[in-house]
Amino acid sequence: MKKVISSRLRSPGKLHEWLMIARAPTFKRWGISAKQIQELRTPTKDVEFINPPGKHHRAPGSKRAHNEILEIIDTSLDYDTFVRRLQMWSHYRYKGGVEGLPGTLKK
């Protein structure tokens, strides 16, 4: 069942998950809906990390960036804290900074 839900959340694919599906239970606990998780994604072709530089899944910085986002999720006490910390992170690790984040992650 968990696999089916994860697949539906990830559909149609080729999208970067700022609210990572692997941490969906955390986002659910914070009151974030599956629809919100799906809305706050970016096409992977548009995702470029900096320090070190590289495209999504095609550079040394990609794995590091994903691990850093997971750490931000895992160490945040609530959703607002997560968003603030992701915004700070985006200034030095994501091309486009906060303005490059989707939807309400820009706040």
PyRosetta script that sets phi, psi and omega in degrees:
from pyrosetta import init, pose_from_sequence

init()
pose = pose_from_sequence("MKKVISSRLRSPGKLHEWLMIARAPTFKRWGISAKQIQELRTPTKDVEFINPPGKHHRAPGSKRAHNEILEIIDTSLDYDTFVRRLQMWSHYRYKGGVEGLPGTLKK")
pose.set_psi(1, -43.0)
pose.set_omega(1, 179.6)
pose.set_phi(2, -59.4)
pose.set_psi(2, -39.6)
pose.set_omega(2, 179.2)
pose.set_phi(3, -64.2)
pose.set_psi(3, -40.5)
pose.set_omega(3, -179.8)
pose.set_phi(4, -64.0)
pose.set_psi(4, -45.6)
pose.set_omega(4, 179.6)
pose.set_phi(5, -63.3)
pose.set_psi(5, -44.9)
pose.set_omega(5, 178.8)
pose.set_phi(6, -59.8)
pose.set_psi(6, -43.6)
pose.set_omega(6, 179.5)
pose.set_phi(7, -61.3)
pose.set_psi(7, -42.4)
pose.set_omega(7, 180.0)
pose.set_phi(8, -66.4)
pose.set_psi(8, -39.0)
pose.set_omega(8, 178.7)
pose.set_phi(9, -66.6)
pose.set_psi(9, -34.5)
pose.set_omega(9, -177.6)
pose.set_phi(10, -80.9)
pose.set_psi(10, -19.2)
pose.set_omega(10, -177.0)
pose.set_phi(11, -59.3)
pose.set_psi(11, 139.0)
pose.set_omega(11, 8.7)
pose.set_phi(12, -92.8)
pose.set_psi(12, 5.5)
pose.set_omega(12, -179.4)
pose.set_phi(13, 93.6)
pose.set_psi(13, 174.3)
pose.set_omega(13, -179.3)
pose.set_phi(14, 57.9)
pose.set_psi(14, 34.2)
pose.set_omega(14, 178.4)
pose.set_phi(15, -129.2)
pose.set_psi(15, 134.9)
pose.set_omega(15, 176.8)
pose.set_phi(16, -80.6)
pose.set_psi(16, 129.6)
pose.set_omega(16, -178.5)
pose.set_phi(17, -94.1)
pose.set_psi(17, 105.9)
pose.set_omega(17, 175.0)
pose.set_phi(18, -71.8)
pose.set_psi(18, -34.8)
pose.set_omega(18, 173.2)
pose.set_phi(19, -101.2)
pose.set_psi(19, 86.3)
pose.set_omega(19, -168.4)
pose.set_phi(20, -58.8)
pose.set_psi(20, 132.2)
pose.set_omega(20, -179.7)
pose.set_phi(21, -58.5)
pose.set_psi(21, -33.0)
pose.set_omega(21, 178.6)
pose.set_phi(22, -59.9)
pose.set_psi(22, -19.9)
pose.set_omega(22, 179.3)
pose.set_phi(23, -114.5)
pose.set_psi(23, 23.1)
pose.set_omega(23, -179.7)
pose.set_phi(24, -53.2)
pose.set_psi(24, -40.2)
pose.set_omega(24, 178.1)
pose.set_phi(25, -59.7)
pose.set_psi(25, -35.6)
pose.set_omega(25, 177.5)
pose.set_phi(26, -65.0)
pose.set_psi(26, -47.1)
pose.set_omega(26, -179.7)
pose.set_phi(27, -64.6)
pose.set_psi(27, -36.9)
pose.set_omega(27, 177.3)
pose.set_phi(28, -62.5)
pose.set_psi(28, -43.4)
pose.set_omega(28, 178.4)
pose.set_phi(29, -61.0)
pose.set_psi(29, -32.1)
pose.set_omega(29, 179.4)
pose.set_phi(30, -83.4)
pose.set_psi(30, 1.2)
pose.set_omega(30, 177.1)
pose.set_phi(31, 88.1)
pose.set_psi(31, 16.8)
pose.set_omega(31, -179.8)
pose.set_phi(32, -92.2)
pose.set_psi(32, 130.8)
pose.set_omega(32, -177.6)
pose.set_phi(33, -84.2)
pose.set_psi(33, 163.0)
pose.set_omega(33, 175.7)
pose.set_phi(34, -59.9)
pose.set_psi(34, -37.4)
pose.set_omega(34, 179.3)
pose.set_phi(35, -62.5)
pose.set_psi(35, -42.9)
pose.set_omega(35, 178.5)
pose.set_phi(36, -63.2)
pose.set_psi(36, -41.8)
pose.set_omega(36, 178.4)
pose.set_phi(37, -58.3)
pose.set_psi(37, -44.1)
pose.set_omega(37, -179.5)
pose.set_phi(38, -68.6)
pose.set_psi(38, -35.0)
pose.set_omega(38, -178.2)
pose.set_phi(39, -71.8)
pose.set_psi(39, -28.3)
pose.set_omega(39, -175.3)
pose.set_phi(40, -95.8)
pose.set_psi(40, 58.2)
pose.set_omega(40, 177.6)
pose.set_phi(41, -127.5)
pose.set_psi(41, 160.4)
pose.set_omega(41, -179.7)
pose.set_phi(42, -129.0)
pose.set_psi(42, 136.4)
pose.set_omega(42, 175.0)
pose.set_phi(43, -53.8)
pose.set_psi(43, 132.7)
pose.set_omega(43, -176.6)
pose.set_phi(44, -60.0)
pose.set_psi(44, -28.3)
pose.set_omega(44, 179.4)
pose.set_phi(45, -65.1)
pose.set_psi(45, -20.3)
pose.set_omega(45, -178.9)
pose.set_phi(46, -98.6)
pose.set_psi(46, 0.0)
pose.set_omega(46, -176.8)
pose.set_phi(47, -94.8)
pose.set_psi(47, 121.7)
pose.set_omega(47, 177.4)
pose.set_phi(48, -136.5)
pose.set_psi(48, 122.8)
pose.set_omega(48, -180.0)
pose.set_phi(49, -92.8)
pose.set_psi(49, 157.1)
pose.set_omega(49, 176.7)
pose.set_phi(50, -128.5)
pose.set_psi(50, 159.2)
pose.set_omega(50, 178.1)
pose.set_phi(51, 58.4)
pose.set_psi(51, 65.7)
pose.set_omega(51, -1.6)
pose.set_phi(52, -80.4)
pose.set_psi(52, 156.8)
pose.set_omega(52, -176.4)
pose.set_phi(53, -76.3)
pose.set_psi(53, 158.3)
pose.set_omega(53, 173.1)
pose.set_phi(54, 154.9)
pose.set_psi(54, 154.7)
pose.set_omega(54, 177.7)
pose.set_phi(55, -75.5)
pose.set_psi(55, 165.3)
pose.set_omega(55, 177.6)
pose.set_phi(56, -56.6)
pose.set_psi(56, 124.8)
pose.set_omega(56, 177.6)
pose.set_phi(57, 62.9)
pose.set_psi(57, 13.2)
pose.set_omega(57, -176.9)
pose.set_phi(58, -128.9)
pose.set_psi(58, 16.2)
pose.set_omega(58, -176.9)
pose.set_phi(59, -153.9)
pose.set_psi(59, 161.1)
pose.set_omega(59, -179.5)
pose.set_phi(60, -57.4)
pose.set_psi(60, -31.8)
pose.set_omega(60, -178.5)
pose.set_phi(61, -70.4)
pose.set_psi(61, -19.0)
pose.set_omega(61, -175.8)
pose.set_phi(62, -66.0)
pose.set_psi(62, -51.8)
pose.set_omega(62, -179.2)
pose.set_phi(63, -62.0)
pose.set_psi(63, -42.9)
pose.set_omega(63, 179.3)
pose.set_phi(64, -60.8)
pose.set_psi(64, -45.4)
pose.set_omega(64, 180.0)
pose.set_phi(65, -61.4)
pose.set_psi(65, -44.7)
pose.set_omega(65, 179.0)
pose.set_phi(66, -61.6)
pose.set_psi(66, -42.6)
pose.set_omega(66, 178.5)
pose.set_phi(67, -64.2)
pose.set_psi(67, -37.4)
pose.set_omega(67, 178.1)
pose.set_phi(68, -66.4)
pose.set_psi(68, -40.0)
pose.set_omega(68, 178.0)
pose.set_phi(69, -64.7)
pose.set_psi(69, -42.2)
pose.set_omega(69, 176.3)
pose.set_phi(70, -58.7)
pose.set_psi(70, -42.4)
pose.set_omega(70, 179.5)
pose.set_phi(71, -64.7)
pose.set_psi(71, -38.5)
pose.set_omega(71, 177.2)
pose.set_phi(72, -61.3)
pose.set_psi(72, -44.5)
pose.set_omega(72, 178.4)
pose.set_phi(73, -61.8)
pose.set_psi(73, -50.7)
pose.set_omega(73, -173.4)
pose.set_phi(74, -65.6)
pose.set_psi(74, -24.8)
pose.set_omega(74, -176.8)
pose.set_phi(75, -106.3)
pose.set_psi(75, 4.2)
pose.set_omega(75, 177.3)
pose.set_phi(76, -89.3)
pose.set_psi(76, 140.7)
pose.set_omega(76, -178.6)
pose.set_phi(77, -82.2)
pose.set_psi(77, -25.0)
pose.set_omega(77, -179.3)
pose.set_phi(78, -156.3)
pose.set_psi(78, 175.7)
pose.set_omega(78, -175.6)
pose.set_phi(79, -65.3)
pose.set_psi(79, -41.3)
pose.set_omega(79, -179.9)
pose.set_phi(80, -61.3)
pose.set_psi(80, -40.1)
pose.set_omega(80, 177.2)
pose.set_phi(81, -64.1)
pose.set_psi(81, -43.3)
pose.set_omega(81, 177.5)
pose.set_phi(82, -57.1)
pose.set_psi(82, -47.9)
pose.set_omega(82, -177.8)
pose.set_phi(83, -61.7)
pose.set_psi(83, -46.9)
pose.set_omega(83, 179.2)
pose.set_phi(84, -59.5)
pose.set_psi(84, -43.2)
pose.set_omega(84, -178.4)
pose.set_phi(85, -69.9)
pose.set_psi(85, -37.4)
pose.set_omega(85, 176.3)
pose.set_phi(86, -64.2)
pose.set_psi(86, -40.1)
pose.set_omega(86, 177.8)
pose.set_phi(87, -62.1)
pose.set_psi(87, -45.1)
pose.set_omega(87, 178.0)
pose.set_phi(88, -60.9)
pose.set_psi(88, -44.9)
pose.set_omega(88, 179.6)
pose.set_phi(89, -59.2)
pose.set_psi(89, -41.3)
pose.set_omega(89, -175.1)
pose.set_phi(90, -64.0)
pose.set_psi(90, -25.4)
pose.set_omega(90, 179.4)
pose.set_phi(91, -62.1)
pose.set_psi(91, -35.6)
pose.set_omega(91, -176.3)
pose.set_phi(92, -113.7)
pose.set_psi(92, -3.3)
pose.set_omega(92, -177.3)
pose.set_phi(93, -125.7)
pose.set_psi(93, -8.8)
pose.set_omega(93, -174.9)
pose.set_phi(94, -129.1)
pose.set_psi(94, 124.5)
pose.set_omega(94, 179.0)
pose.set_phi(95, -63.3)
pose.set_psi(95, 124.8)
pose.set_omega(95, -176.3)
pose.set_phi(96, 104.1)
pose.set_psi(96, -15.0)
pose.set_omega(96, 178.5)
pose.set_phi(97, 55.2)
pose.set_psi(97, -148.7)
pose.set_omega(97, -177.9)
pose.set_phi(98, -58.4)
pose.set_psi(98, -39.8)
pose.set_omega(98, -178.4)
pose.set_phi(99, -64.8)
pose.set_psi(99, -20.0)
pose.set_omega(99, 177.9)
pose.set_phi(100, -83.7)
pose.set_psi(100, -11.0)
pose.set_omega(100, 179.0)
pose.set_phi(101, -75.9)
pose.set_psi(101, 151.8)
pose.set_omega(101, -178.7)
pose.set_phi(102, -80.8)
pose.set_psi(102, 151.3)
pose.set_omega(102, 168.8)
pose.set_phi(103, 43.1)
pose.set_psi(103, -128.2)
pose.set_omega(103, -174.0)
pose.set_phi(104, -71.8)
pose.set_psi(104, -6.0)
pose.set_omega(104, 175.8)
pose.set_phi(105, -71.1)
pose.set_psi(105, -15.8)
pose.set_omega(105, 177.3)
pose.set_phi(106, -79.1)
pose.set_psi(106, -32.5)
pose.set_omega(106, -175.6)
pose.set_phi(107, 19.8)
pose.dump_pdb("model.pdb")
